[in-house]
Amino acid sequence: MKGDHVADETEQAAMKALAEAFQKDYTRLVADFRDGGVNIGCVECANCTGCTDCVFCKDCVRCHRSRYSVECHESQLLTHCERCRDSRSLAYCQDCSHCGDSNYLVSCSYCFECDYCFGCVGLIKQDFHILNKKYSRSEYFKQVAKLRLALGIVAPA
């Protein structure tokens, strides 16, 4: 009996040491990935930090499965975006934050399932809006051209 008790204590000490070593290594791996700039599965990315499965991105931080995007942060599933943050599933967007499932947004925040919006906040399933105001398609493009010129916002290449 006494031998069984000692074996149990020895086994418990070994399990505790294993758990502590695992937690220490795991914490180190997370810190290395987050802070150390490790990119996983990325192809032809330049100066990116902590990204996973991205292709042809530049200067992005902690993005996932993004393509041809520049200076984006903490986002996923972006394609051809510039300076977007905390966003998901965007295409051809510039300077957006907290947006999702949208295309051709410029300087928008908290917009979802929108297309062709400029300077909008909090819209859902809208298109051709400037500062949350609806425009016809042709008038939208005329106004956006003027705004881009006045604000010095270059259209994506």
Backbone as a ProteinNet text record, in pm:
[ID]
protein_1_A
[PRIMARY]
MKGDHVADETEQAAMKALAEAFQKDYTRLVADFRDGGVNIGCVECANCTGCTDCVFCKDCVRCHRSRYSVECHESQLLTHCERCRDSRSLAYCQDCSHCGDSNYLVSCSYCFECDYCFGCVGLIKQDFHILNKKYSRSEYFKQVAKLRLALGIVAPA
[TERTIARY]
80.5	0	84.4	181.8	265.5	339.8	383.2	452.3	361.4	232.9	136.8	120.3	117.3	102.2	221.3	341.5	461.9	459.4	416.6	408.3	307.2	193.4	93	148.8	218.4	277.6	382.4	462.4	564.3	497.4	391.7	319.3	251.8	193.7	130	232.7	350.3	455.9	502.2	512.8	554	448.2	320.8	211.4	209.3	231.7	234.5	350.8	467.3	583.5	556.9	491.4	457.8	362.2	260	162.4	228.8	316.2	385.1	477	547.9	636.9	555.9	443	356.4	307.1	255.9	201.8	310.1	429.3	540.5	575.4	586.9	620.2	509.8	386.5	272.8	270	287.6	289.3	401.8	518.3	631.2	597.6	535.6	499.5	400.6	302.3	204.2	273.1	360.1	431.8	523.4	592.9	680.3	599.8	483.1	400.2	344.9	293.3	231.1	334	442.4	539.4	659.9	689.5	812.9	803.4	684.4	671.8	674.9	647.1	645.8	524.7	546.7	437.9	428.7	307.2	288.6	211.6	269.1	201.1	183.7	255.5	243.3	334.2	291.5	367.3	390.6	516.5	553.8	500.3	501.7	462.8	589	577.6	693.6	665.5	752.7	745.2	616	560.5	439.6	479.2	390.5	418.1	300.1	324.4	222.3	105.4	126.5	18.9	16	-99.7	-113.3	-181.8	-124.1	-182.7	-217.5	-132.4	-153.5	-67.1	-107.2	-34.9	-17.6	103.9	137.4	91.2	102	67.6	195.2	178	292.5	259.1	349.2	339.3	211.3	161.2	40.6	78.7	-11.4	11.7	-106.1	-77	-174.8	-299.3	-276.9	-387	-391.4	-507.3	-526.6	-593.2	-534.8	-586.8	-622	-534.2	-554.8	-469.8	-508.8	-441.9	-418.5	-300.4	-267.5	-309.4	-291.8	-331.7	-208.4	-224.5	-112.4	-149.7	-61.1	-73.7	-205.7	-253.3	-376.4	-340	-429.5	-402.9	-522	-488.6	-588.1	-712.2	-694.5	-807.1	-792.2	-900.4	-896	-978.6	-935.8	-1005.6	-1019.2	-912.5	-910.7	-848.1	-892.3	-824.3	-816.6	-697.7	-671.4	-717.8	-688.2	-727.3	-604.2	-627.6	-520.2	-560.9	-473.5	-488.9	-622.3	-669.4	-792.8	-756.1	-842.2	-815.9	-939.3	-912.6	-1018.7	-1139	-1113.2	-1218.7	-1213.5	-1321.3	-1333.1	-1403.6	-1350.3	-1411.6	-1438.2	-1331.7	-1342	-1266.3	-1311.6	-1240.1	-1232.5	-1113.4	-1088.8	-1134.1	-1100.5	-1137.2	-1013.4	-1034	-925.4	-965.3	-872.3	-886.6	-1016.8	-1051.6	-1174.6	-1142.2	-1235.5	-1218.6	-1350.3	-1338.7	-1453.7	-1563.5	-1525.9	-1622.3	-1616.8	-1721.8	-1722.7	-1810.9	-1774.2	-1853.5	-1890.1	-1793	-1818.8	-1713.1	-1744.2	-1654.3	-1651.3	-1534.3	-1516.2	-1560.4	-1519.5	-1544.6	-1420.7	-1442.2	-1331.5	-1363.8	-1272.3	-1285.8	-1419.2	-1453.6	-1578.2	-1548.4	-1645.1	-1635.6	-1768.4	-1759.7	-1877	-1981.9	-1938.6	-2030.2	-2023.6	-2138.5	-2146.1	-2235.2	-2187	-2257.9	-2291.1	-2194.7	-2211.4	-2117.6	-2154.7	-2071.6	-2071.8	-1955.2	-1939.8	-1993.1	-1923.9	-1956.1	-1830	-1845.9	-1733.7	-1765.4	-1683.1	-1700.8	-1826.3	-1866.5	-1991.3	-1962.5	-2061.4	-2049.7	-2179.5	-2165.6	-2278.9	-2384.1	-2350.2	-2449.3	-2451.1	-2568.2	-2584.4	-2660.5	-2602.5	-2665.4	-2703.9	-2608.4	-2632.5	-2528.5	-2559.1	-2460.6	-2475.4	-2366.3	-2359.2	-2400.2	-2329.9	-2354	-2226.8	-2244.4	-2135.9	-2183.4	-2104.4	-2141.4	-2285.2	-2315.2	-2444.3	-2562.1	-2534.8	-2640.9	-2638.7	-2754.6	-2767.6	-2750.1	-2676.1	-2656.1	-2688.8	-2722.5	-2733.8	-2593.2	-2585.5	-2455	-2368	-2419.5	-2338.2	-2297.3	-2388.7	-2356.3	-2255.1	-2266.2	-2171.1	-2028.9	-2006.8	-1872.2	-1821.4	-1908.7	-1867.3	-1821.1	-1900.2	-1867.2	-1741	-1726.6	-1608.3	-1481.5	-1487.5	-1370.7	-1330.6	-1429.4	-1400.4	-1344.3	-1403.7	-1356.2	-1214.6	-1187.5	-1051.8	-949.4	-980.2	-890.1	-874.2	-984.6	-981.5	-909.9	-929.5	-872.9	-735.7	-692.8	-563.8	-563.1	-678	-687.5	-673.3	-564.8	-536.5	-616.4	-678.6	-751.5	-655.3	-697.7	-607.8	-563.4	-443	-388.5	-448.1
-120.2	0	126.1	127.2	245.5	269.5	163.7	175.2	235.1	198.7	254.2	404.3	446.2	588.6	670.3	616.3	683.9	690.6	581.8	579.9	683.4	694	793.8	934.9	963	1095	1125.1	1025.8	1042.7	1067.9	992.4	1010.7	1147.7	1190.3	1322.7	1434.3	1419	1519.4	1524	1408.3	1404.1	1469.3	1443.8	1502.8	1654.5	1699.5	1842.9	1908.8	1845.1	1898.7	1901.7	1797.9	1793.6	1907	1928.3	2035.2	2172.6	2194.3	2322.4	2347	2243.3	2256.8	2286	2216.2	2240.2	2384.5	2430.7	2566.8	2670.9	2647.2	2739.5	2744.8	2629	2625.2	2686.5	2657.3	2713.2	2865.8	2918	3062.6	3127.9	3062.1	3113.8	3116.3	3009.3	3003.8	3114.4	3136.8	3242.9	3379.1	3403.6	3531.1	3548.1	3442.3	3449.7	3483.3	3421	3445.6	3587	3628.5	3760.9	3872.9	3858.6	3967.9	3952.3	3831.4	3805.6	3816.2	3833.3	3852.7	3726.3	3612.7	3488.1	3486.1	3457	3440	3292.7	3240.8	3099	3081.4	3008	2973.6	3088.9	3195.5	3311.3	3293.6	3350.4	3339.9	3480.1	3512.1	3639.2	3761.9	3757.8	3873.3	3947.4	4079.4	4161.1	4242.7	4233.7	4312.4	4291.3	4172.9	4140.5	4078.6	4088.7	4039.5	3959.3	3836.7	3754.9	3718.2	3706.5	3673.9	3524	3475.2	3335.6	3322	3239.6	3201.9	3320.9	3421.5	3539.2	3528.6	3598.4	3594.9	3736.7	3772.8	3900.6	4022.2	4014.9	4128.8	4203.9	4326.9	4408.8	4487.7	4483.3	4562.8	4537.2	4416.8	4382.2	4323.6	4333.4	4281.9	4194.9	4072.9	3976.7	3965.7	3941.7	3917.5	3769.1	3723.3	3582.6	3569.1	3486.2	3455.5	3579.4	3673.8	3795.7	3789.7	3866.7	3865.2	4007.3	4034.9	4163	4283.6	4277.8	4387.7	4455.9	4582.7	4664.3	4735.3	4726.7	4798.3	4770.5	4648.9	4610.7	4545.9	4554.1	4503.7	4424.6	4315.1	4238.2	4206.4	4163.9	4140	4004.6	3961.5	3834.1	3836.3	3754.7	3738.6	3870.3	3948.4	4072.3	4045.1	4117.8	4112.5	4252	4290.3	4421.1	4536.7	4528.3	4633.4	4710.9	4832.9	4918.7	4979.5	4966.2	5028.6	4997.2	4876.5	4835	4767.5	4784.9	4732.3	4660.3	4553.1	4481.5	4453.6	4404	4382.8	4240.5	4201.2	4065.2	4064.9	3988.9	3966.7	4097.1	4171.1	4295.4	4279.8	4350.7	4354.5	4498.6	4540.3	4673.5	4787.1	4775.5	4877.8	4952.9	5078.1	5161.7	5226.6	5225	5299.6	5269	5142.6	5102.7	5033.6	5039.7	4968.8	4906.2	4787.2	4714.2	4693.1	4664.6	4640.3	4493.1	4447.4	4309.4	4285.5	4183.2	4136.7	4251.1	4334.4	4454.3	4472.2	4558.5	4585	4734.4	4782.8	4920.8	5025.9	5006.2	5105.9	5193	5320	5411.7	5486.5	5481.5	5553.6	5524.9	5399	5358.2	5283.4	5286	5211.8	5144.1	5022.8	4946	4930.5	4910.2	4885.6	4737.6	4677.4	4535.7	4511.6	4424.3	4388.5	4511.6	4600.6	4724.8	4724.7	4800.2	4819.8	4967.7	5017.5	5156.2	5256.8	5262.4	5362.3	5441.1	5568.1	5658.2	5738.3	5721.7	5797.4	5760.9	5637.5	5595.3	5523.2	5527.2	5461.9	5388.9	5261.8	5186.1	5144.3	5137.5	5096.4	4943.9	4892.5	4750.2	4734.8	4654	4623.2	4748.6	4840.2	4963.6	4975.4	5056.5	5084.4	5228.1	5278.5	5414.3	5520.6	5518.9	5616.7	5697.8	5825.4	5912.2	5976	5958.8	6009.9	5970.4	5843.5	5780.5	5835.6	5908.2	5961.2	5887	5842.3	5766.6	5857.2	5807.5	5877.4	5780.6	5834.9	5750.5	5701.7	5596.7	5540.6	5645.4	5715.2	5811.8	5929.5	5978.3	6090.3	6047.8	5924.9	5872.3	5881.7	5830.6	5830	5971.3	6063.1	6202.8	6263.5	6243.8	6300.2	6236.9	6106.6	6038.3	6088.1	6111.8	6164.9	6300	6386.2	6517.1	6501.1	6412.6	6391.3	6334.6	6240.2	6182.3	6292	6378.3	6486.8	6583.9	6624.1	6721	6663.9	6534.6	6472	6407.9	6405.2	6345	6194.6	6131.8	5986	5928.5	5858.6	5801.5	5673.2	5658.2	5535.4	5419.1	5300.7	5184.2	5157.9	5108.2	5079	4952.4
0	0	0	91.2	99.3	-31.4	-98.4	-226.3	-333.3	-330.4	-425.4	-403.9	-278.2	-245	-297.1	-281.3	-329.4	-481.6	-546.3	-692.2	-740.6	-671.1	-707.2	-693.8	-586.1	-565.7	-672.4	-706.5	-810.3	-944.8	-974.8	-1100.8	-1105	-994.8	-989	-1008.7	-948.2	-964.3	-1109.8	-1173.4	-1314.1	-1402.5	-1375.7	-1453.4	-1435	-1311.6	-1284.6	-1359.4	-1358.7	-1430	-1580.4	-1633.9	-1775.9	-1812.1	-1729	-1753.5	-1748.8	-1652.6	-1641.5	-1761	-1803.9	-1919.6	-2046.1	-2061.1	-2177	-2177.6	-2064.7	-2056.8	-2084.1	-2032.5	-2055.6	-2204.4	-2269.1	-2411.7	-2496.4	-2461.8	-2535.9	-2524.9	-2406.4	-2383.5	-2463	-2467.7	-2545.2	-2694.2	-2745.3	-2886.7	-2924.2	-2839.4	-2864.6	-2866.7	-2769.7	-2763.3	-2884.5	-2924.6	-3042.1	-3166.7	-3180.8	-3298.3	-3296.7	-3182.8	-3171.6	-3180.7	-3110.5	-3099.2	-3191.6	-3229.3	-3301.7	-3452.3	-3505.2	-3648.2	-3730.9	-3669.6	-3744.7	-3837.2	-3962.9	-4059.2	-4093.7	-4101.8	-4128.4	-4258.5	-4351.1	-4475.1	-4572.8	-4555.6	-4645.2	-4767.2	-4880.2	-5005	-5060.9	-5085.8	-5148	-5073.7	-4942.8	-4861.2	-4818.4	-4803.3	-4766.7	-4642	-4545.4	-4421.8	-4344.3	-4350.9	-4274.7	-4141.2	-4042.8	-3908.6	-3855.4	-3817.3	-3752.4	-3841.9	-3969.7	-4063.9	-4092.6	-4135.8	-4173.2	-4308.3	-4394.2	-4523	-4611.6	-4614.8	-4700.1	-4825.8	-4930.7	-5057.6	-5111.9	-5146.6	-5209.8	-5127.9	-4998.1	-4911.5	-4874.5	-4826.8	-4789.9	-4663.2	-4566.1	-4442.7	-4364.8	-4365.5	-4289.6	-4153.8	-4058.1	-3923.4	-3881.3	-3845.1	-3796.3	-3884.8	-4011.1	-4105.3	-4138.9	-4182.9	-4215.4	-4351.7	-4434.5	-4568	-4650.2	-4649.8	-4728.8	-4854.6	-4956.1	-5085	-5133.6	-5182.8	-5247.2	-5162.4	-5034.2	-4945.7	-4887.4	-4849.9	-4804	-4673.3	-4575.6	-4447.9	-4376.7	-4384.1	-4313.7	-4179.8	-4083.8	-3949.4	-3895.6	-3827.4	-3752.4	-3835.3	-3959.1	-4049.1	-4116.2	-4179.5	-4248.4	-4375.8	-4470.2	-4597	-4673.5	-4675.7	-4753.4	-4889.6	-4989.8	-5118.6	-5177.8	-5218.5	-5278.3	-5187.6	-5060.5	-4964.7	-4918.2	-4872.6	-4822.2	-4689.2	-4590.6	-4459.4	-4391.3	-4403.3	-4334.4	-4202.7	-4103.1	-3968.9	-3915.1	-3841.4	-3770.6	-3860.9	-3980.4	-4079	-4133.4	-4201	-4252.2	-4387.4	-4478.7	-4609.9	-4684.4	-4710.5	-4787.7	-4918.9	-5020.8	-5148.2	-5197.4	-5236.7	-5294.9	-5201.2	-5075	-4976.1	-4930	-4888.1	-4838.3	-4706.6	-4611.1	-4485.4	-4412.2	-4403.9	-4335.6	-4203.9	-4111.2	-3984.6	-3941.2	-3887.1	-3832.8	-3937	-4060.7	-4168.3	-4209.1	-4276.2	-4320.5	-4441.4	-4516.8	-4631	-4725.2	-4759.5	-4839.2	-4947.3	-5044.5	-5156.3	-5187.8	-5225.7	-5272.8	-5169.3	-5045.4	-4941.2	-4925.6	-4893.1	-4865.2	-4736	-4641.2	-4514.1	-4445.8	-4435.2	-4370.4	-4240.6	-4149.3	-4024.3	-3994.5	-3945.1	-3901.5	-4011.4	-4134.2	-4246.2	-4283.3	-4310.7	-4341.3	-4462.4	-4549.4	-4672.4	-4756.3	-4768.7	-4845	-4966.3	-5067.4	-5185.6	-5222.5	-5260.8	-5307.3	-5205	-5092	-4989.2	-4956.9	-4927.6	-4901.7	-4774.6	-4672.1	-4548.5	-4471.8	-4480.4	-4414.4	-4283.5	-4195.2	-4064.9	-4033.8	-3998.5	-3947.7	-4048.7	-4174.6	-4275	-4290.3	-4328.1	-4354.1	-4485.9	-4575.9	-4705.3	-4784.2	-4796.5	-4872.5	-4982.9	-5083.2	-5186.8	-5235.1	-5291.1	-5346.6	-5243.9	-5130.1	-5023.4	-4997.7	-4968.5	-4923.1	-4793.8	-4687.9	-4555.5	-4519.3	-4545.1	-4513.3	-4593.4	-4698.3	-4783.9	-4917.6	-4964.2	-5089	-5211.1	-5311.5	-5438.4	-5552	-5667.2	-5786.4	-5819.3	-5895.5	-5933.1	-6001.8	-6099.2	-6173.1	-6084.5	-6002.9	-5914.1	-5808.2	-5760.7	-5662.7	-5719.2	-5839.4	-5896.4	-5924.2	-5961.6	-5981.1	-5848.7	-5744.1	-5613.5	-5554.5	-5570.7	-5517.8	-5586.8	-5716	-5787.1	-5728.3	-5701.7	-5641.5	-5500	-5421.6	-5284.5	-5282.2	-5368.2	-5372.5	-5402.7	-5495.8	-5531.6	-5414.2	-5354.2	-5244.8	-5120.4	-5093.3	-4973.2	-4997.3	-5123.8	-5156.4	-5141.1	-5161	-5151.4	-5291.5	-5312.3	-5444	-5460.9	-5575.7	-5605.7	-5614.3	-5573.2	-5581.8	-5724.9	-5737.1	-5870.8	-5928.7
[MASK]
+++++++++++++++++++++++++++++++++++++++++++++++++++++++++++++++++++++++++++++++++++++++++++++++++++++++++++++++++++++++++++++++++++++++++++++++++++++++++++++

